[in-house]
Structures are given as C-alpha cells and as structure tokens.
C-alpha cells in the first residue's frame, strides 16, 4: 500500500514540476515587463511637456483656423500633476510595448514548433505596426475633422472672458459660446480616439491569425459580409463624433481592412492547399 502511494506521489510530483516551471517563467516575464513599463513611464514623465504639446496640436490647429488662441485650463489644483501622470502612463506603455511583446514571445516560443514560430512571429511584428498606423490615421485625419466639428457650435465673440479684446465688441443680445477646454478631458478624449483607431487597425492581424489557426475561413467571412457592414456602421457611429464625414471615413477604412482580411485569409488557404498537394505527391 505504501509502495503504491509512493508511486502515486512520485507521478504527481513529476506532473506538477512543469507547471511550477511555467509559473516561474511567467513570473520572470511579468517582472521584466513591469520593470520596462515603469522605466519607460519615468522617462516619459521627464518629457511630458513635449508629449503634451504634440497631443494638443490638432486642437490648436482647429482653433487657429478660427482665429482663436489655443489654451486649455486646469479645473482642479492637482489636475496638472495627474495630466503629467496620464501622459507618462500612455507614453510608457507605447515605449515599453516592444519589450513587453518580446517577453510574451519568450514565454510562448518554447511551446511552439519551428513552423508555428515562423507563423506566429510575423503577426507579433505586424500588430504594433498596424496599431501605429491606426493611431497616426486618427491623429492626422480624424482628430482635425472631429475638433473642427465640435468647435463649430461656438457663437458670438470667440474670445475667452478674460481677454481684453472681448470687451471691444459687446453684444448684449447674444449669449456667447466659446471653447474653454479642460486639459484632462481633452487628453482623455484624444487618447480614446487614438486607442480606438489603433485597436480597429488590428482587424486584419486578428482575422488573419484566426484564419491561420483554422478558426475562420475566407468563405465564412464573405458570407457574413452584410452583418459585418452593419457592425462597422454601428462602430463608426459610436467611436466618431456625430458628423457624417468622419463616420463615412471610419466606415470606409474599417470595411477596407475587413476586405483585406478576407483576401489575406484566402491567400493563406490557397498556400496551405498547395503545400498539402505537394506533401501528397
């Protein structure tokens, strides 16, 4: 009886050893990722002013075209500090993402075959590239249109109340509406736009990877095209401001990415069929 129990305990120890090793490896990769993020966040904190100036260019350009001064206000005493932390957090994640992705690769790679590594690595590289393309698209194209739309609701003398030039053109019969934006709210809205478009541009990467794994097919994606159009229209209406131009632009971009995904999955399927035919021969 004791020999049997010793044998069972030995088998349990043998089976638990790989799990403990994997957990230890995961802990190591997480520690390196957190350290990279903290270091990148500290570095970004030291240069948060240039990052802030870069992120406020779209609103400043939209205000300058209307002849208005570009300025955001602090509604709370501590808001300036938290704005610096918010910028450091976003910049730290972007700066540390290559290291985090590398640590993820080092954790996953030992469990993959050589062919699986060759298949997975391009997607790991394409993901941040597509995110940057989507973020740049939001920054240079969508944000100027969105802020131009929002600022179009101003009326009356387009000057701040403490501007001496505002008193030169009094109009007692018109309640003026002038933009006095909060720094924190502006950065929150801007980062939402950038993150939303960056994630939307992950669509070809995600669908192509799913096609590589056999979870989706080009025929299946084509058959649900009409439903995909509805989902993309709803997404465009939610993410963008309620002006038709930016919604049409976002819909055209995401739908184009969907069609590109179908093309890539179909090409991958043809390549797989060709390899299977060559293997049978």
C-alpha positions as CSV (number, residue, x, y, z in Angstrom):
1,X,0.0,0.0,0.0
2,X,2.8,2.3,0.9
3,X,4.6,1.5,-2.3
4,X,1.5,2.3,-4.3
5,X,1.1,5.6,-2.5
6,X,4.8,6.4,-3.1
7,X,4.3,5.7,-6.8
8,X,1.3,8.0,-7.0
9,X,3.0,10.8,-5.1
10,X,6.0,10.4,-7.4
11,X,3.8,10.7,-10.5
12,X,2.1,13.8,-9.0
13,X,5.4,15.4,-8.4
14,X,6.6,14.7,-11.9
15,X,3.4,16.2,-13.4
16,X,3.5,19.3,-11.2
17,X,7.1,20.1,-11.9
18,X,6.4,21.5,-15.5
19,X,3.6,23.6,-14.1
20,X,5.8,25.1,-11.5
21,X,8.5,25.9,-14.1
22,X,5.9,27.6,-16.3
23,X,4.7,29.7,-13.4
24,X,8.2,30.7,-12.5
25,X,8.9,31.6,-16.2
26,X,5.7,33.6,-16.3
27,X,6.6,35.5,-13.1
28,X,10.0,36.3,-14.6
29,X,8.5,37.6,-17.8
30,X,5.9,39.7,-15.9
31,X,8.6,41.2,-13.7
32,X,10.7,42.2,-16.8
33,X,7.6,43.7,-18.4
34,X,6.6,45.7,-15.4
35,X,10.1,47.0,-14.9
36,X,10.2,48.0,-18.6
37,X,6.9,49.8,-18.2
38,X,8.0,51.6,-15.0
39,X,11.3,52.7,-16.5
40,X,9.6,53.9,-19.7
41,X,6.9,55.7,-17.7
42,X,9.6,57.6,-15.7
43,X,11.4,58.5,-18.9
44,X,8.2,59.9,-20.4
45,X,7.4,61.8,-17.2
46,X,10.7,63.8,-17.7
47,X,9.5,64.8,-21.2
48,X,5.7,65.0,-20.6
49,X,5.6,68.7,-21.8
50,X,6.8,67.9,-25.4
51,X,4.4,65.0,-25.5
52,X,1.6,67.3,-24.3
53,X,2.5,69.8,-27.0
54,X,2.3,67.1,-29.6
55,X,-1.1,65.8,-28.5
56,X,-2.6,69.3,-28.4
57,X,-1.6,70.2,-32.0
58,X,-4.9,69.1,-33.5
59,X,-7.0,71.3,-31.2
60,X,-4.5,74.2,-31.6
61,X,-4.7,74.0,-35.4
62,X,-8.5,73.9,-35.3
63,X,-8.6,77.0,-33.0
64,X,-6.0,78.9,-35.1
65,X,-8.1,78.4,-38.2
66,X,-10.9,80.3,-36.4
67,X,-8.6,83.0,-35.2
68,X,-8.7,81.8,-31.6
69,X,-6.0,81.4,-29.0
70,X,-5.0,77.9,-28.1
71,X,-5.3,77.3,-24.4
72,X,-6.6,74.6,-22.1
73,X,-7.5,75.2,-18.5
74,X,-6.9,73.4,-15.2
75,X,-10.2,72.9,-13.4
76,X,-8.6,71.4,-10.3
77,X,-5.4,72.3,-8.4
78,X,-3.9,68.8,-8.8
79,X,-5.1,68.3,-12.4
80,X,-1.8,69.4,-13.9
81,X,0.1,66.6,-12.0
82,X,-2.4,64.0,-12.9
83,X,-2.2,65.1,-16.6
84,X,1.5,64.5,-16.4
85,X,0.9,61.1,-14.9
86,X,-1.7,60.3,-17.6
87,X,0.7,61.3,-20.4
88,X,3.5,59.3,-18.8
89,X,1.3,56.2,-18.4
90,X,0.3,56.3,-22.1
91,X,3.8,57.1,-23.4
92,X,5.3,54.5,-21.1
93,X,3.1,51.8,-22.5
94,X,3.8,52.7,-26.1
95,X,7.6,52.9,-25.4
96,X,7.7,49.6,-23.4
97,X,5.4,47.7,-25.8
98,X,8.3,46.2,-27.9
99,X,9.9,44.8,-24.7
100,X,6.5,43.5,-23.4
101,X,5.9,41.9,-26.7
102,X,9.4,40.3,-26.7
103,X,8.8,38.9,-23.2
104,X,5.5,37.5,-24.4
105,X,7.3,35.9,-27.3
106,X,10.0,34.4,-25.0
107,X,7.2,32.9,-22.8
108,X,5.2,31.4,-25.7
109,X,8.0,30.4,-28.1
110,X,9.4,27.3,-26.2
111,X,6.0,25.6,-26.5
112,X,5.8,26.1,-30.3
113,X,7.1,24.1,-33.1
114,X,9.5,25.7,-35.6
115,X,6.8,26.1,-38.2
116,X,4.5,27.6,-35.6
117,X,7.2,30.1,-34.5
118,X,7.6,31.1,-38.1
119,X,3.8,31.6,-38.5
120,X,3.3,33.5,-35.2
121,X,6.3,35.8,-35.4
122,X,5.1,37.9,-38.3
123,X,1.8,38.6,-36.5
124,X,3.7,39.7,-33.4
125,X,5.6,42.2,-35.6
126,X,2.5,43.3,-37.6
127,X,0.4,44.1,-34.5
128,X,2.3,47.1,-33.2
129,X,2.9,48.4,-36.8
130,X,-0.8,48.3,-37.5
131,X,-1.6,50.0,-34.2
132,X,0.8,52.8,-35.0
133,X,-0.8,53.2,-38.5
134,X,-4.2,53.4,-36.9
135,X,-3.1,55.9,-34.2
136,X,-1.5,58.0,-36.9
137,X,-4.7,57.9,-39.0
138,X,-6.7,59.1,-36.0
139,X,-4.2,61.8,-35.2
140,X,-3.6,63.3,-38.6
141,X,-7.1,62.7,-40.2
142,X,-9.9,62.0,-37.8
143,X,-9.0,64.3,-34.9
144,X,-8.8,67.5,-37.1
145,X,-12.2,66.7,-38.6
146,X,-13.7,65.9,-35.2
147,X,-12.4,69.0,-33.4
148,X,-13.5,71.2,-36.3
149,X,-17.0,69.7,-35.9
150,X,-17.1,70.3,-32.2
151,X,-15.8,73.9,-32.4
152,X,-18.5,74.7,-35.0
153,X,-21.0,75.0,-32.1
154,X,-19.4,78.2,-30.8
155,X,-21.1,81.5,-31.4
156,X,-20.6,85.2,-30.5
157,X,-17.3,86.7,-29.7
158,X,-14.8,83.8,-29.9
159,X,-12.6,85.0,-27.1
160,X,-12.1,84.0,-23.5
161,X,-13.8,86.1,-20.9
162,X,-10.5,87.4,-19.5
163,X,-9.4,88.5,-23.0
164,X,-9.3,92.4,-23.2
165,X,-10.4,92.2,-26.9
166,X,-13.6,90.5,-25.9
167,X,-14.9,93.8,-24.3
168,X,-14.3,95.7,-27.5
169,X,-17.2,94.0,-29.3
170,X,-20.1,93.7,-26.7
171,X,-23.3,92.2,-27.9
172,X,-26.0,92.1,-25.1
173,X,-28.5,90.3,-27.3
174,X,-26.2,87.2,-27.9
175,X,-25.1,84.7,-25.4
176,X,-21.6,83.8,-26.5
177,X,-20.4,80.2,-26.6
178,X,-16.6,79.9,-26.5
179,X,-14.4,76.8,-26.0
180,X,-12.7,76.6,-22.6
181,X,-11.4,73.1,-22.6
182,X,-10.2,71.1,-19.6
183,X,-6.7,69.7,-20.1
184,X,-7.7,66.3,-18.5
185,X,-10.9,66.0,-20.5
186,X,-9.2,66.9,-23.8
187,X,-6.4,64.3,-23.2
188,X,-8.9,61.7,-22.3
189,X,-10.9,62.3,-25.5
190,X,-7.8,62.4,-27.6
191,X,-6.4,59.1,-26.2
192,X,-9.7,57.4,-26.7
193,X,-9.7,58.3,-30.4
194,X,-6.1,57.1,-30.8
195,X,-6.6,53.9,-28.9
196,X,-9.9,53.1,-30.7
197,X,-8.4,53.5,-34.1
198,X,-5.2,51.7,-33.1
199,X,-7.3,48.7,-32.0
200,X,-9.5,48.9,-35.1
201,X,-6.5,48.5,-37.3
202,X,-5.8,45.2,-35.5
203,X,-8.6,43.7,-37.5
204,X,-6.5,42.2,-40.4
205,X,-3.9,40.9,-37.9
206,X,-6.6,39.2,-35.7
207,X,-8.6,37.7,-38.6
208,X,-5.6,36.5,-40.5
209,X,-4.2,34.9,-37.3
210,X,-7.6,33.2,-36.8
211,X,-7.5,32.0,-40.4
212,X,-4.0,30.6,-39.8
213,X,-5.3,28.7,-36.9
214,X,-8.3,27.4,-38.8
215,X,-10.9,29.3,-36.7
216,X,-12.3,31.3,-39.6
217,X,-12.3,30.9,-43.4
218,X,-12.5,33.3,-46.3
219,X,-15.8,31.8,-47.4
220,X,-17.2,32.2,-43.9
221,X,-16.0,35.8,-43.7
222,X,-17.5,36.6,-47.1
223,X,-20.9,35.0,-46.2
224,X,-21.3,37.3,-43.1
225,X,-20.2,40.4,-45.0
226,X,-23.7,42.1,-44.8
227,X,-23.7,41.6,-41.0
228,X,-20.1,42.9,-40.8
229,X,-21.2,46.1,-42.6
230,X,-23.9,46.7,-40.0
231,X,-21.5,46.2,-37.1
232,X,-18.9,48.5,-38.7
233,X,-21.6,51.2,-39.3
234,X,-22.6,51.0,-35.6
235,X,-18.9,51.1,-34.5
236,X,-18.3,54.1,-36.7
237,X,-21.3,55.9,-35.2
238,X,-20.2,55.2,-31.7
239,X,-16.5,56.0,-32.0
240,X,-16.6,59.1,-34.2
241,X,-18.4,62.4,-33.5
242,X,-21.9,62.7,-34.9
243,X,-20.8,64.2,-38.3
244,X,-21.3,62.2,-41.4
245,X,-17.9,62.9,-42.9
246,X,-15.8,61.3,-40.2
247,X,-18.3,58.4,-39.9
248,X,-18.0,57.7,-43.6
249,X,-14.2,57.8,-43.4
250,X,-14.0,55.4,-40.5
251,X,-16.5,53.0,-42.1
252,X,-14.6,53.0,-45.4
253,X,-11.3,52.4,-43.6
254,X,-12.6,49.5,-41.4
255,X,-14.6,47.9,-44.2
256,X,-11.5,48.1,-46.4
257,X,-9.5,46.4,-43.6
258,X,-12.2,43.7,-43.5
259,X,-11.9,43.0,-47.2
260,X,-8.1,42.9,-46.9
261,X,-8.5,40.3,-44.2
262,X,-10.6,38.2,-46.4
263,X,-8.0,38.5,-49.2
264,X,-5.2,37.5,-46.8
265,X,-7.1,34.5,-45.4
266,X,-8.0,33.3,-48.9
267,X,-4.3,33.6,-49.9
268,X,-3.3,31.7,-46.9
269,X,-5.8,28.9,-47.6
270,X,-4.5,28.6,-51.2
271,X,-1.0,28.3,-49.9
272,X,-2.0,25.7,-47.4
273,X,-3.8,23.7,-50.1
274,X,-0.7,23.9,-52.3
275,X,1.5,22.6,-49.6
276,X,-0.9,19.7,-48.8
277,X,-0.9,18.8,-52.5
278,X,2.9,18.8,-52.7
279,X,3.0,16.7,-49.5
280,X,0.7,14.1,-51.0
281,X,2.8,13.9,-54.1
